[in-house]
Amino acid sequence: MAKCKEFERSQGLLLPPDRRRWVPDDDWAHFVVAAVDRVEIAAFKVNWRGTGKVQYHPRLMLALLIYGYANGIFSSRRLERATYRDAAVRFIAANSHPDHDTIGTFRRANQSAIERAFAEVLLMAREVGLSRLGVVGLDGIKLCANASKMRSLRDDRAQELRARLAADIRALMAEAEAADAEDAADPQALPAEIARRETLKSKLDAACARLEATARAEAEAAAKAPEDGDEDGDGEGGHASAPAAVRPPPERQTNLTDPDSALMRKSRRHEFRQAYNAQAAVDADGSRLVLATEVARTPSDAPTFQGTVDALEAILGRPETILADAGFANGEVVGALEKRGIEVLVAVDRSEAQRPYDFRPPPAPDQPRPPKAPWRRAMRAELQAEAAKAEYKRRKWTVEPVFGILKSVLGFTRFHLRGLAHVKSELQLLTFAYNCKRLHKLRPA
């Protein structure tokens, strides 16, 4: 007869267990707890008076969120279940079980505090020599929003639906008046129909108002913009004022679920998705830590170039060199950064190099037109030097692998919150978790 080790699931523990023994000594859950214990918690929203319902400590909640995001647990409901099922999560939560509403509220209410904690961990990494502010790589990636592109609506279609709904509401109101006069058996049926249509009409009204506000802002910006042909803004401004009433183009779209998101695609070879453009500045000197993040509502990376560098400088200081691809090419920003003493290497051509032993046929010979802007000609000449070319190549194996890890290893392929402010906070929480995991790998043995 086979010999098996006896077991008894109903056997109680003779002594209280040490929760630290639930996870191995080399598990990075210990590192998360140690890192969060050094974070200043004064910025977190806590009832310091001690009145009311007992609350969870912000260090516990922050460590719980970081460990969850670093292990692909982004949903507050899944994280609540993990406090019962996952030994490492139970250790981090000190065998307590915050419900999903508490987790979600903490994540939404402490966006600025999480941002400060993100900066404190980076400063600690620099203090111990795991990171230095030298060469920084910038890149962007399109991440799906928590909204369907089927809920996107064109302006001309919205105007048509608004008119139809207004007519339907008037007809239903007339039927409701007639039903009231006849004392109908179910007087609540028609008002419910009216309420549903009025709710949809209010959403369409808000969508049209957003489109009109965007069109008005674009018209005002165009009125103050340089004249055509002045690529880098060296000419005189345009008209002094824009017309008060501006209609958006008929094809302009907005999303009813998440109005801050937009339809965008990675390239011309990819499909359109309802997404955000997530930006990251990554240490290219070996640590591959994310130093700053930004989120854009446009497919182009250029509008967030200045903001990402400013956020980086506010957290850690001024970098020595910035590496960016052609999507960040903006002469005004490049000139402003160079005046601040920052070397900028940004691609000005979108040509794709032919790989050795490529299975694809070689592309047709193309003679790119020389750039007209002086800064583009100067940048192209600078990137043709061997030293600058070798420096620029570092961008490929620093910032681009980080996005691959976030998507393929951590499993973050879409945002779970809605609205630009919440999306920015979630991206920072994600990169916060990535940095902690990366620091655990970089720590001295």
Buried (B, 14 or more C-beta within 10 A) or exposed (E): EEEEEEEEEEEEEEEEEEBEEBBEEEBBBBBBBEBBEEBEBEBBEBEEEEEEEEBBEBBBBBBBBBBBBBBEBBBBEBBBBBBEEBBBBBBBBBEEBBEBEBBBBBBBEBBEBBBBBBBBBBEBBBEEEBBBBEBBBBBBBBBBBBBBBEBBBBBEBBBEBBEEBBEBBEEBEEBBEEBEEEEBEEEEEBBEBBEEBBEBBEBBEEBBEBBBEBBBEBBBEEBEBBEEEEBBEEEEEBEEEBEEEBBBEEEBBBBBBBBBBBBBEBEEEEEBBBBBBBBBBBBBBBBBBBBBBBBBBEBBBBBBBBBBBEBBBEBBEEBEBBBBBEBBBBBBBBEBBEEEEBBBBBBBEEEEEEEEEEEEEEEEEEEEEEBEBEBBEBBBEBBEEEEBEEBBEBBBEBBBEBBEBBBEEBEBEBBBBBBBEBBBBBBBBBBBBBBBBBBBEBEEE
